[in-house]
Amino acid sequence: MKIIENLKPSLFLVPTPIGNLDDITKRAIEVLDKVDVIFCEDTRRAKILLGHIGIEKKLIPLHSYNKERKADEVMKLLNDNKRVAYISDSGTPGISDPGAILVRRAIECGYSVSVLPGASALIPAVVMSGIRSDKFLFLGFPPASLSKRRKLLRSIRDIQFTLIFYESPHRLTKFLADCVNILGDRNCTIVKEISKMHEKIMTGKISELLDYYGQERPRGEFVVIIEG
């Protein structure tokens, strides 16, 4: 067991807006302005955000393809008494992105970790769905592999909690088809592009939403909420 006190240097996980750039918090702006370096999933998207809030800072890409190597770099910076921030493409880092590996490595090395509260697509989506939200199971992105995705769905089909997934547009209809076949035709809500210009909420049976998105090519970012 490790007990982490307020030591310096620190790793800061900073939430960023999931749509409207004005949703960023005052504290997030202050932290991003004061850190020595910012690691991010996509430097292009990060530059847009920093430009919006008037901050110029060194940006280093850290994504799923280089996370192990870049995590070593982050630990070296922390060892050199640098203040390091990590931001994902949108929302709170550490949820379906490489942020978790940074936190684990920092804790193992004895560095302070500070996670700022802020935006996440998860909670707004489940609230907007109208589906029971007192008990839910968040499963992130389902596996891209057909066999692994179906194995996951079979393992949770008897769980009575509301099920929440993130899904990409090019796999959405395949995922919904598997849900109908394995989970049954349950009530479902799909929230698209939360807080963005093209935000859209679709509610119905899974089969109805499958029919809809089978005719209209899915575009954007989706949160799928399925009744338990």
C-alpha contacts under 8 A as a table, 3 or more apart, distances in Angstrom:
res1	aa1	res2	aa2	distance
2	K	107	I	7.51
2	K	108	E	7.90
2	K	110	G	7.87
4	I	7	L	7.63
4	I	107	I	7.35
4	I	110	G	6.71
4	I	111	Y	7.25
4	I	112	S	6.20
5	E	112	S	6.63
6	N	112	S	5.92
7	L	10	S	6.93
7	L	111	Y	6.62
7	L	112	S	5.25
8	K	81	N	6.84
8	K	83	R	7.95
8	K	111	Y	7.14
8	K	112	S	6.43
9	P	78	L	5.55
9	P	79	N	7.41
9	P	81	N	4.86
9	P	82	K	5.72
9	P	83	R	5.58
9	P	111	Y	6.66
9	P	112	S	6.66
10	S	78	L	6.72
10	S	82	K	7.41
10	S	83	R	5.33
10	S	84	V	6.46
10	S	111	Y	6.21
10	S	112	S	4.76
10	S	113	V	5.63
10	S	114	S	7.03
11	L	78	L	7.46
11	L	83	R	6.34
11	L	84	V	5.02
11	L	85	A	5.81
11	L	86	Y	7.61
11	L	103	V	7.87
11	L	106	A	7.45
11	L	111	Y	7.44
11	L	112	S	6.29
11	L	113	V	4.82
11	L	114	S	6.17
12	F	31	V	7.86
12	F	83	R	7.70
12	F	84	V	6.10
12	F	85	A	4.51
12	F	86	Y	6.27
12	F	113	V	6.01
12	F	114	S	4.82
12	F	115	V	5.85
12	F	116	L	7.46
13	L	85	A	5.78
13	L	86	Y	5.06
13	L	87	I	6.31
13	L	92	T	7.62
13	L	93	P	6.04
13	L	99	G	7.65
13	L	113	V	7.73
13	L	114	S	6.27
13	L	115	V	4.75
13	L	116	L	6.28
14	V	28	A	6.08
14	V	31	V	7.91
14	V	32	L	7.87
14	V	85	A	6.67
14	V	86	Y	6.20
14	V	87	I	5.45
14	V	92	T	6.72
14	V	93	P	6.74
14	V	115	V	6.45
14	V	116	L	5.51
14	V	117	P	7.84
14	V	118	G	7.88
15	P	24	I	7.74
15	P	28	A	7.16
15	P	87	I	6.36
15	P	88	S	7.42
15	P	90	S	7.16
15	P	91	G	5.16
15	P	92	T	4.17
15	P	93	P	6.13
15	P	116	L	6.60
15	P	117	P	6.87
15	P	118	G	5.28
15	P	119	A	5.91
15	P	120	S	7.86
16	T	21	L	7.96
16	T	24	I	5.90
16	T	28	A	7.91
16	T	87	I	6.80
16	T	88	S	7.22
16	T	89	D	7.52
16	T	90	S	5.20
16	T	91	G	5.01
16	T	92	T	6.58
16	T	118	G	7.28
16	T	119	A	6.38
17	P	20	N	6.06
17	P	21	L	5.50
17	P	22	D	7.52
17	P	23	D	5.53
17	P	24	I	5.48
17	P	90	S	5.64
17	P	91	G	5.67
17	P	119	A	5.82
18	I	21	L	7.80
18	I	90	S	4.78
18	I	91	G	5.15
18	I	119	A	6.44
18	I	120	S	6.73
18	I	121	A	6.68
18	I	194	I	6.95
18	I	195	S	6.84
18	I	196	K	7.85
19	G	23	D	7.97
19	G	90	S	7.67
19	G	193	E	7.40
19	G	194	I	6.57
19	G	195	S	5.02
19	G	196	K	4.71
20	N	23	D	5.72
20	N	195	S	6.10
20	N	196	K	6.13
21	L	24	I	6.15
21	L	49	L	6.83
21	L	52	H	7.46
23	D	119	A	7.90
24	I	28	A	6.68
24	I	29	I	7.29
24	I	118	G	7.75
24	I	119	A	7.89
25	T	28	A	5.18
25	T	29	I	6.46
25	T	118	G	7.26
26	K	29	I	5.20
26	K	30	E	6.32
27	R	30	E	5.00
27	R	31	V	6.21
27	R	116	L	8.00
28	A	31	V	5.21
28	A	32	L	6.14
28	A	116	L	7.17
29	I	32	L	5.22
29	I	33	D	6.08
29	I	53	I	7.25
30	E	33	D	5.14
30	E	34	K	6.31
31	V	34	K	5.20
31	V	35	V	6.13
31	V	85	A	7.91
32	L	35	V	5.65
32	L	38	I	7.44
32	L	55	I	7.80
32	L	85	A	6.92
33	D	55	I	6.26
33	D	57	K	7.71
35	V	38	I	7.21
35	V	82	K	7.69
35	V	83	R	4.91
35	V	84	V	5.72
35	V	85	A	6.48
36	D	57	K	7.72
36	D	58	K	7.78
36	D	82	K	6.08
36	D	83	R	5.29
36	D	84	V	6.06
37	V	57	K	6.57
37	V	58	K	5.43
37	V	59	L	6.46
37	V	60	I	7.73
37	V	82	K	7.90
37	V	83	R	6.93
37	V	84	V	5.31
37	V	85	A	6.46
38	I	57	K	7.06
38	I	58	K	6.24
38	I	59	L	5.07
38	I	60	I	6.35
38	I	84	V	5.95
38	I	85	A	4.75
38	I	86	Y	5.72
38	I	87	I	7.38
39	F	59	L	5.71
39	F	60	I	4.69
39	F	61	P	5.68
39	F	62	L	5.93
39	F	84	V	7.47
39	F	85	A	6.12
39	F	86	Y	4.72
39	F	87	I	6.46
40	C	43	T	6.22
40	C	46	A	6.79
40	C	59	L	6.84
40	C	60	I	6.20
40	C	61	P	5.04
40	C	62	L	5.44
40	C	63	H	7.39
40	C	86	Y	5.66
40	C	87	I	4.94
40	C	88	S	5.64
40	C	89	D	7.26
41	E	61	P	5.51
41	E	62	L	5.13
41	E	63	H	4.89
41	E	87	I	6.99
41	E	88	S	5.27
41	E	89	D	5.78
42	D	45	R	5.57
42	D	46	A	6.25
42	D	61	P	5.99
42	D	62	L	7.69
42	D	63	H	7.66
42	D	88	S	7.71
42	D	89	D	6.38
43	T	46	A	4.94
43	T	47	K	5.98
43	T	59	L	6.32
43	T	60	I	6.98
43	T	61	P	6.00
44	R	47	K	5.24
44	R	48	I	6.59
45	R	48	I	5.24
45	R	49	L	6.58
45	R	89	D	6.69
46	A	49	L	5.17
46	A	50	L	6.15
46	A	59	L	7.88
46	A	87	I	7.98
46	A	89	D	7.24
47	K	50	L	5.08
47	K	51	G	5.85
48	I	51	G	5.15
48	I	52	H	6.22
49	L	52	H	5.08
49	L	53	I	6.53
50	L	53	I	5.23
50	L	54	G	5.90
50	L	55	I	5.04
50	L	56	E	6.67
51	G	54	G	4.96
51	G	55	I	6.04
51	G	56	E	7.31
52	H	55	I	7.92
62	L	65	Y	7.98
62	L	66	N	6.17
62	L	67	K	5.67
62	L	70	K	6.12
62	L	98	P	7.56
63	H	66	N	5.71
63	H	67	K	5.51
63	H	97	D	7.47
63	H	98	P	6.16
64	S	67	K	5.41
64	S	97	D	7.19
64	S	98	P	5.98
66	N	69	R	5.61
66	N	70	K	6.02
67	K	70	K	5.15
67	K	71	A	5.75
67	K	98	P	6.40
67	K	101	I	7.72
68	E	71	A	5.17
68	E	72	D	6.62
69	R	72	D	5.35
69	R	73	E	6.73
70	K	73	E	4.85
70	K	74	V	6.26
71	A	74	V	5.00
71	A	75	M	6.29
71	A	101	I	7.40
71	A	102	L	5.95
71	A	105	R	7.51
72	D	75	M	5.19
72	D	76	K	6.31
73	E	76	K	5.11
73	E	77	L	6.34
74	V	77	L	5.14
74	V	78	L	6.27
74	V	84	V	7.32
74	V	102	L	7.80
75	M	78	L	5.05
75	M	79	N	6.09
75	M	105	R	7.58
75	M	106	A	6.81
75	M	109	C	7.87
76	K	79	N	4.96
76	K	80	D	6.25
77	L	80	D	4.93
77	L	81	N	6.56
77	L	82	K	5.37
77	L	83	R	7.76
77	L	84	V	7.50
78	L	81	N	5.10
78	L	82	K	5.06
78	L	83	R	6.65
78	L	84	V	7.11
78	L	111	Y	7.37
79	N	82	K	7.30
86	Y	93	P	7.21
86	Y	99	G	7.22
87	I	90	S	7.66
87	I	92	T	7.66
87	I	93	P	5.89
88	S	91	G	6.75
88	S	92	T	6.99
88	S	93	P	5.24
88	S	97	D	6.99
88	S	99	G	7.73
90	S	93	P	7.92
90	S	119	A	8.00
90	S	120	S	7.84
91	G	118	G	7.28
91	G	119	A	4.83
91	G	120	S	4.49
91	G	121	A	6.67
92	T	95	I	6.50
92	T	117	P	7.71
92	T	118	G	6.47
92	T	119	A	5.92
92	T	120	S	5.57
93	P	96	S	7.95
93	P	97	D	6.60
93	P	98	P	7.76
93	P	99	G	5.32
93	P	100	A	7.78
94	G	97	D	5.54
94	G	98	P	6.23
94	G	99	G	3.95
94	G	100	A	4.59
95	I	99	G	7.28
95	I	100	A	7.49
95	I	140	G	7.61
96	S	140	G	6.04
96	S	141	F	7.13
97	D	100	A	7.25
98	P	101	I	5.83
98	P	102	L	7.19
99	G	102	L	5.34
99	G	103	V	6.55
100	A	103	V	5.22
100	A	104	R	6.24
101	I	104	R	5.13
101	I	105	R	6.09
102	L	105	R	5.20
102	L	106	A	6.00
103	V	106	A	5.15
103	V	107	I	6.14
103	V	113	V	6.82
104	R	107	I	5.27
104	R	108	E	6.19
105	R	108	E	5.07
105	R	109	C	6.19
106	A	109	C	5.10
106	A	110	G	6.13
106	A	111	Y	5.17
106	A	112	S	7.16
106	A	113	V	7.05
107	I	110	G	5.01
107	I	111	Y	5.81
107	I	112	S	7.21
107	I	113	V	7.41
108	E	111	Y	7.81
120	S	123	I	6.52
120	S	124	P	7.44
121	A	124	P	5.83
121	A	125	A	6.08
121	A	194	I	6.72
121	A	223	V	7.52
122	L	125	A	5.43
122	L	126	V	6.43
122	L	164	I	7.85
122	L	223	V	7.36
123	I	126	V	5.34
123	I	127	V	6.21
124	P	127	V	5.19
124	P	128	M	6.00
124	P	194	I	7.88
125	A	128	M	5.08
125	A	129	S	6.14
125	A	191	V	6.16
125	A	194	I	7.48
125	A	223	V	6.64
125	A	225	I	7.75
126	V	129	S	5.15
126	V	130	G	7.08
126	V	131	I	6.96
126	V	133	S	6.45
126	V	164	I	7.72
126	V	225	I	6.61
127	V	130	G	5.97
127	V	131	I	7.55
127	V	133	S	6.98
129	S	189	T	5.59
129	S	190	I	7.78
129	S	191	V	7.75
129	S	201	I	7.85
129	S	203	T	7.50
129	S	225	I	7.08
130	G	133	S	7.92
131	I	162	T	7.45
131	I	189	T	8.00
131	I	225	I	7.74
131	I	226	I	7.89
131	I	227	E	6.38
132	R	135	K	7.21
132	R	136	F	7.98
132	R	162	T	6.62
132	R	227	E	7.35
133	S	136	F	6.01
133	S	162	T	6.82
135	K	161	F	5.44
135	K	162	T	6.46
136	F	161	F	4.79
136	F	162	T	4.37
136	F	163	L	5.81
136	F	164	I	7.19
137	L	161	F	6.18
137	L	162	T	6.10
137	L	163	L	5.04
137	L	164	I	6.13
138	F	163	L	6.15
138	F	164	I	4.75
138	F	165	F	6.19
139	L	142	P	6.96
139	L	163	L	7.44
139	L	164	I	6.14
139	L	165	F	5.40
139	L	166	Y	7.74
140	G	164	I	7.33
140	G	165	F	4.97
140	G	166	Y	5.19
140	G	167	E	7.95
141	F	165	F	5.83
141	F	166	Y	4.78
141	F	167	E	5.52
142	P	149	R	5.97
142	P	152	L	7.84
142	P	165	F	6.93
142	P	166	Y	7.41
142	P	167	E	7.09
143	P	146	L	7.42
143	P	148	K	5.95
143	P	149	R	4.91
144	A	148	K	7.59
144	A	149	R	6.69
144	A	171	R	7.69
145	S	148	K	5.29
145	S	149	R	5.96
146	L	149	R	5.20
146	L	150	R	6.20
147	S	150	R	5.29
147	S	151	K	6.08
148	K	151	K	4.99
148	K	152	L	6.17
149	R	152	L	5.17
149	R	153	L	6.36
149	R	175	F	7.98
150	R	153	L	5.09
150	R	154	R	6.13
150	R	178	D	6.68
150	R	182	I	7.54
151	K	154	R	5.19
151	K	155	S	6.27
152	L	155	S	5.15
152	L	156	I	6.63
153	L	156	I	5.36
153	L	157	R	6.02
153	L	178	D	7.98
153	L	179	C	7.09
153	L	182	I	6.58
153	L	183	L	6.99
154	R	157	R	5.41
154	R	182	I	6.32
154	R	183	L	7.46
155	S	158	D	7.67
156	I	159	I	5.37
157	R	182	I	7.15
157	R	183	L	5.28
159	I	228	G	6.58
160	Q	228	G	4.44
161	F	227	E	7.33
161	F	228	G	4.69
162	T	225	I	6.99
162	T	226	I	5.81
162	T	227	E	4.81
162	T	228	G	4.44
163	L	225	I	5.73
163	L	226	I	5.04
163	L	227	E	6.46
163	L	228	G	6.47
164	I	223	V	7.08
164	I	224	V	5.68
164	I	225	I	4.60
164	I	226	I	6.40
165	F	223	V	5.78
165	F	224	V	5.12
165	F	225	I	6.59
166	Y	221	E	7.89
166	Y	222	F	5.88
166	Y	223	V	4.65
166	Y	224	V	6.19
167	E	171	R	6.88
167	E	172	L	6.03
167	E	221	E	7.01
167	E	222	F	5.44
167	E	223	V	6.36
167	E	224	V	7.22
168	S	171	R	5.63
168	S	172	L	6.05
168	S	220	G	7.55
168	S	221	E	6.09
168	S	222	F	6.46
169	P	172	L	5.25
169	P	218	P	5.01
169	P	219	R	5.38
169	P	220	G	6.21
169	P	221	E	6.67
169	P	222	F	7.19
170	H	173	T	7.65
170	H	218	P	7.03
171	R	174	K	5.43
171	R	175	F	6.13
172	L	175	F	5.17
172	L	176	L	6.21
172	L	218	P	7.33
173	T	176	L	5.06
173	T	177	A	6.11
173	T	210	L	5.95
173	T	213	Y	6.55
173	T	214	G	6.45
174	K	177	A	5.17
174	K	178	D	6.34
175	F	178	D	5.20
175	F	179	C	6.24
176	L	179	C	4.93
176	L	180	V	6.29
176	L	206	I	6.58
176	L	207	S	7.63
176	L	209	L	7.92
176	L	210	L	5.91
177	A	180	V	5.30
177	A	181	N	6.38
177	A	207	S	7.62
177	A	210	L	6.75
178	D	181	N	5.16
178	D	182	I	5.99
178	D	183	L	7.93
179	C	182	I	5.28
179	C	183	L	5.15
179	C	184	G	6.66
179	C	185	D	7.74
179	C	206	I	7.49
180	V	183	L	5.65
180	V	184	G	4.67
180	V	185	D	5.05
180	V	186	R	7.61
180	V	206	I	6.26
180	V	207	S	6.46
181	N	184	G	5.80
181	N	185	D	7.82
183	L	186	R	7.40
185	D	205	K	5.97
185	D	206	I	5.48
185	D	207	S	6.22
186	R	205	K	5.51
186	R	206	I	5.88
186	R	226	I	6.80
186	R	227	E	6.21
186	R	228	G	7.97
187	N	203	T	7.57
187	N	204	G	5.66
187	N	205	K	4.55
187	N	206	I	6.27
187	N	226	I	6.16
187	N	227	E	5.49
188	C	203	T	5.82
188	C	204	G	5.55
188	C	205	K	5.58
188	C	206	I	5.58
188	C	209	L	7.97
188	C	224	V	7.24
188	C	225	I	5.63
188	C	226	I	4.50
188	C	227	E	6.12
189	T	201	I	6.99
189	T	202	M	5.58
189	T	203	T	4.35
189	T	204	G	6.53
189	T	224	V	6.01
189	T	225	I	5.15
189	T	226	I	6.58
190	I	201	I	5.86
190	I	202	M	5.22
190	I	203	T	6.51
190	I	222	F	6.60
190	I	223	V	5.71
190	I	224	V	4.61
190	I	225	I	6.26
191	V	194	I	6.73
191	V	199	E	7.42
191	V	200	K	5.90
191	V	201	I	4.63
191	V	202	M	6.52
191	V	222	F	5.70
191	V	223	V	5.19
191	V	224	V	6.55
192	K	198	H	7.63
192	K	199	E	5.43
192	K	200	K	5.06
192	K	201	I	6.32
192	K	220	G	6.59
192	K	221	E	5.67
192	K	222	F	4.64
192	K	223	V	6.55
193	E	196	K	5.48
193	E	197	M	7.73
193	E	198	H	6.15
193	E	199	E	4.62
193	E	200	K	6.79
193	E	220	G	6.03
193	E	221	E	5.33
193	E	222	F	6.53
194	I	199	E	5.25
194	I	200	K	7.55
195	S	199	E	6.12
196	K	199	E	5.35
202	M	209	L	7.32
203	T	209	L	7.45
204	G	208	E	6.10
204	G	209	L	6.45
205	K	208	E	5.20
205	K	209	L	6.48
206	I	209	L	5.22
206	I	210	L	6.08
207	S	210	L	4.93
207	S	211	D	6.18
208	E	211	D	5.12
208	E	212	Y	6.25
209	L	212	Y	4.97
209	L	213	Y	6.15
210	L	213	Y	5.36
210	L	214	G	5.81
211	D	214	G	4.98
211	D	215	Q	6.50
212	Y	215	Q	5.47
212	Y	216	E	6.24
213	Y	216	E	4.78
213	Y	217	R	6.09
213	Y	218	P	6.08
214	G	217	R	6.81
